[in-house]
Every structure is written in C-alpha cells, then in structure tokens.
Amino acid sequence: MRKYTPKDDVQRKAPFSDRFFVSPTVPRLDVASDEIFSKDYEAFSSVFKVEQAYIEHTHLVMYVNKNAIVDIMKFLSENLEYDMLIEMSAIDYLAQKDGYEIFYEMLSLSKHKRLRIKCFLSKNDAIESISSIFDSANWSEREMYDLLGVKVVNHPNMKRLIMPDDWYDHPLRKTYPLQGDEAASWYEVDKIFGKEARDIIGPEQRDPAAIDRYDTTRFARLGHEVPFQTDITEFEPETSIKYQEDDTSKIMKTLKPEESVVLKRRR
C-alpha cells in the first residue's frame, strides 16, 4: 500500500500558471426559451422536486434528489418519451464537496431532444441501480464503481468491470497517482511469477512513453527481431520481413515487399 499524503487541496490548485486566464463560461438559458423543454419541465416538476433547471448546449439540465432516481427514470421513459439512456457516469468532487456528481444523459428519438439529469451523492452513500429500466446502465454502473468507487445498490452483478477483482483503490479518482501506486507496479509480477521474482524482474514500467530498445524481453522492432535475452548492445541483427507463414495455402500468393507499391496520394 502506498504512503498516504494529504490531498485535500489537490482540486483547488490551478492546472496552469497563467494567472490572467479566465475560463469561459457556457451560457445557461431559461427553460421557457424552448417550447418542448418547457412542457417537459412543467410535467416533470409537477411530480418531482427540481432543485435547479436550465438549458445548456441544447440540453435540458435538471438537478434532482438521488433518492428518487428510479422513479424519475421510469417517468422520463414512460411519460416524457426519453427512451434512451446514452450515457451515465460520475464526476469526482471528493476534495471540494466530499462526494460525487452523478449524471444521466437521456435521448428522445421522437422529440429529437437530449435531457441531462444530475444528482449529488455523498462519499459514503449509495445510489439505486436503474439497470432494470435501461439495460445500458448495467456496465456504466459497474464502471462507476470500478474506476471511481461509486456504490450502486440492487445491481444484478455489481463487481469490477475493467480492473481485476482484487485491485486496490479506484484509478479514476483525482487522488489516484497517474502512474499507479506500489500495488500497481508489482501486480502482474506477483500474479504471474510470484513475489519471489521481484528482484529478478523488477517493477512494472508504467510510463507508456518509456521504451528501452535494449530490453529484448519487452521491445521488438520489425526487421530486427531477436531471441529472448539476446545481447544487442554491439549490433542489431537484421531479419527478413515475412508477411505470412511458410506453410500456407498454395492458392495464396506470397507477398514480396520489394514488389509492393506505396501510393503517395489517393487515386
């Protein structure tokens, strides 16, 4: 487990050094400015409490209470013709608000309109699953739990989706190290070879931009492939480039690189 360092102010620090830069704000329009959204908002607000509502980027955005999310999704689908859940996820506000902002992106095929439902979820709280209403929510909810640590209850198969089941922490949290922690650097070595092989193999290189051309166990170059543990510090042997195996079908013509032509532009 990595050493803990306080990160209470990590989201308050400016990501750039230009102190004169002012981030542009997206204009928020009144709901009454759109006839269809105005009718939808009127019908929705007559049943559910809306904390805030506005139009942004041609979307109707409404903040609601997370405890009514299942009834809200049913109402949008059955009464307001928002029949597709095209996206849902969470935004990490743990440092600022000690919780997450959950959003649901809805699409109405009949109205050609998009609606976004937002709600706030405290860090130690849980939100109800809507996978029984929209099948597309199944993997999205698992991804929220896996990468951000959002707890979802009454999900049919709530377990990690991308990371291994025994992975420590949640990689998309803003407090998670960009190149992983100690557990991440040794995970594959421990799982495949065992902890006794740590001194032999070394920690996993988690920098995707780092390439060691002399590490023949990890790096190969077309036309210069070498066997395992070959010393290439003095020279790199050249190997013939083959685009297919020797024992292939007789009806297939072998591709010869010297006879191939690379087009400089489209015909």
N, C-alpha and C positions, 0 to 999 in steps of 0.2 A: 504494500500500500504506500502511495506517495506521501511525502511530508506535506502537511496542511499549511497553507499560507493564507492569511486573511484576504478576501477578495470582495469586501463589502462595497468598495468604490470602483470596481472594475468597469461598470457600465456608465459611470459618471465621467470617466476620463475621455477627453476629446480624441477621436481617431485620427486627427490631422493636426498640423501645427499652425495653420492659417487662422489667426485669431480674428481676422476681419471677415471670414467667410460666414455667410448666413444661409442656412439650409432653406431652400424654397418650400413653401407650404402648398399643399394641394387644396384648391378651393372646395369648400363644402356648401352645397346648395340646399335650399329648403325643400322638404318633401313635397310641398304643394306645387313646386315648379314642374313636376311630371304628373300627368293625369293618371297613368296606370299605377305608378308608385303611390300616389295619393290615395287611391281607392284601396290598394293592398294594405297600406299603413292603417287606414281607418278601420278595415275589417280586423286586422291583426291586433291593434291596440284596444279594440272593444272586448277582446278575450284575455290578452296577456299584457302585463305591465312592461312598458318600454322605458328604459332609463334614458336613452338618447337615440335620436334618429336623424339621418341626413343623407344626401346623395353625394357620392364621391366617385369620380371616374365612371360615371354612368351606372353605378351600383347603388342600390338602396342598402344602407348600413344601419343595423339596429342592435343596440346593446340590451341584453335581456338577463334574467336571473338563471343561473345554471341549473337550479333545481327543477325547472320546468322544461328542460331541453327536449325530452322525449315527446311531450305533448305538443311542443312548438313544432318539431319536425313533422309530426303527424298532421298538424293543422296546415302547415305550408304545403305538404304533399297532397292532401285530400281536399282542401278548401280553396287554396290560392294557386293551384296548378304549378307549383315549383316542384317538378317531378324528378329532378336530377340533383344529386349531391356530387359536384365535380371536384371538390377539394375540401379537406379539413386538416387542420394542424394546430400547433400551439406556438406562442412566442414567449421566450424566456424573459420574464420581468422579476426574477428572483431577487436581484440586488436592489431594485427600486421599490417593488411592491410586495415582495415575498410570495410570489405566485406566478401564474401563467395567464395569458390571454388566449382563449380558445376561439377559433373562428371556423365557420361553416359556410362554404361558398355554394349557393344554390342557383340552378338554371331552370327557367321556364321555357320549354320549347314552343308552347302555344303563344306566349306573350313576347318572346324574344327579349327577355329581361333577366338580369342577374341580381341576386339578393345575397347579402352577407350578414349572417348572424354572429354576434360576438358576445362572449361572457367571460367573467373573471373567475379563476379557480385558485384557491389558496394552495400553498406548497404541500401541506399535509392532508388536503381534502381530496375527494374523488368525484368524478363525473360519470353520469349514467351513459351506457353504451346505446347508440342508435343503429347498431348493425341489424337489428330486427326490422327496421324501417327501410334503410338503404344498405344494400349489400356492399357497396363501395366503401362504407365506413369500417368494414372489418379490418382490412390491412392498415388503413390510416390510423385507427385507434391503437393497433399494435405497434405501429411505427412511433407514435407519440410516446407510448410507454417505454419502448426500447431506447430511443435516442434522447428523449427529454425527461423521462421519469414521470410522466403524467399518469396518474392512476385512473383506470377505467373499470367500472363495476358492471356485472351482468353481461360480460362479453363471452361468446361461446368458446374462445380459445385464446385467452389473454396470456401470451408469452412473447419472448423476444422474437423479432422478425428478421433483423439483419445481423445483429451481433450474436455471438454464442450465448447459450443459456447461462453460463457461469461467468459472463463478463462483468467486470467491476465498474460501476458508475454508468453514466449516460453521456455519450460522446458529443451530442449537440448542445449540451448546456454551455453557457458562455464561460463558466468557470473551469471547464474541462481543458487540459493542456492541448495545444494544437497538434503536437506530435505524440500524444499519448502519455501515459504515466508508466511507472515501473512495471506494473502488472501487464500492460500492453506490450512493452518491449521484450518480455520474456514469455508471452503467452504461447506462441507457436512452438518455440523451442521446448518448453516444458511439456506441452501436449504430445508432440511428435517424438522427441528424443529423450525426454525426461530431464529433471533438474540437474542430474549429474553431468549433462552435456553442456552446461552453461559455459564453463571455462574453455571448452573446445570450440564451440560455435560462436559464442559471443551474442550480445543483444541484437534484436532485430533493428535493421536500419529503417526508420520510419519517416525519413525525409525523402519524398518522392522525386526530388530534383537531384539527389545524390546518386551518381553512377561511378563505380570503381571498375575500370576496364580490366584491371589485373586480377580481379576476384573472379576466377573462372567458374566458381560454383554459382554465381548469380548473373553473370553478364555474358552474352553471346553476340557476335557480330556476323552478319550474313557474309559468307565467303571466307571467314576466319574462325570457324568453329574449332574448338579444341576439346580433347577429352578431359575428364574430371581431374583436377589437381595438376594440370599441366603448367609448367613454368614458362611464361611468355614474357618475362622481363627483358630478354635479349632480342627476341623477334616474334612475329606472329606468322605462323604457317598459313599459306593460302590453300583453301579447299575449293573444289569445283562446286559451282552452284547448280543444284538439281531442283527442278520444279515438280518432279514426280518420281515414284519409286521405280526400281529396275524391273521388278516382276509385276508389270501391269498388263492390262488387256492389249492384245495385239492390234485391235482396231483403233486404238488411240495413238495419235502421232505425238512423239516426244518433242517437247518444246525446247528449241535451241536458242539461248539468249542472244547469240550473235546474229541470228536471223530475224529477231524481233525488232519492231519499229516503234519508237515512241513519238506520238503525234505532238507537235508543238502548239497546235491550236485545233479547235473543233472544226469539223468539216461542215 
